[in-house]
Amino acid sequence: RDMRDLGHILLGLCSPHDEELATLLRDLTRGVYPTPTAFADAAEQLHAVRQQSDPDASWAGHASAISDVGLTRRENEDGFAWRALGKDAMLYAVADGLGGHERGAVASSLTLDVLAEYLARRGADLGKNDKELMASMRQAMEVSNRALLEHRTKNKAEMGSTLTAAIVLKDKLVVGHCGDSRLYRVRDGKLERLTSDHTVAQDLVAAGKLAPEDADSHRGANILTATMGAEDELEADISVVPVKSGDRVLLCSDGLYNPLHDEGILAGLSSWPDRHKTVRRMLRQALSLGSTDNITALVVDIP
């Protein structure tokens, strides 16, 4: 009965011009999908079909994402975004808002929206070589940083956000990173972290004062040294990373990687070829391990 009631509510909000979605919701009101999992599977199938038929997404639309409030928080301050940047490029990004309650959610949303809008306007003019591509990513992050800083100043609100973003091209990722969200790549059964946390713990690792394997459990792991919206001069890492067909890429917030650790992340990314099932099962695993933060996972398969 609850699922049917949900169907009626959603159908009332659905655009009359979206016949595919309306059909799905009418099936929900008729009891075709008796459980949330069954409805989620059907909705993801529709989403996948739409991605495949979207000429802007082209080959790069091989992604699935999930974000959850977690076990203890009252609001989800995480966010994710993807946007086609012309025919041969796609942007994927994850942000973890800081500031508590609505302020954190606003910070992550604003960070992602401004970044995506700036890069979408650039479109095919992202750059002809690695140096120009990296410059485009840095410029987009700086514009996003200024927007968040202005919003923070205008509203006299303590807020900020992490940001980990990747422009996916046919043979490379252009990575922009600020804070402690992360980007991983799995290739040939091996997991590699492609970003370095901006935290006190990571600074100790870089200085040779802390073993890398002890960083995540160190008290300094939760103390950020760089965030979006904190300073006029943005501290961000920009890089270009090669990818090839068969690689699987994960962008995620700390609510996922803290409970799973590298072993759990590798197992999750390697166990299920279906990326939609991958993100759902990794979320369930993080929840079962008692994650106390918001949880976001975005998986991209390189075709």
Salt bridges, closest charged atoms under 4 A:
ASP5 OD1 - ARG1 NE 3.40
ASP18 OD1 - ARG50 NH2 2.39
GLU19 OE2 - ARG26 NH2 2.43
GLU20 OE1 - ARG50 NE 3.17
ASP27 OD1 - ARG30 NH2 2.40
ASP41 OD1 - ARG280 NH2 2.75
GLU44 OE1 - ARG280 NH1 2.41
ASP88 OD1 - LYS170 NZ 3.94
GLU117 OE1 - ARG83 NH1 3.61
ASP130 OD1 - LYS172 NZ 2.66
GLU158 OE1 - ARG152 NH2 2.85
ASP188 OD2 - LYS244 NZ 3.85
GLU192 OE1 - ARG185 NH2 2.62
ASP197 OD2 - ARG182 NH2 2.68
ASP197 OD1 - ARG193 NH1 3.73
ASP216 OD1 - ARG182 NH2 2.68
ASP237 OD2 - HIS198 NE2 2.82
ASP247 OD2 - ARG187 NH2 2.74
ASP293 OD1 - ARG73 NH1 3.43
ASP301 OD1 - ARG248 NE 2.58
ASP301 OD2 - ARG275 NH1 3.77
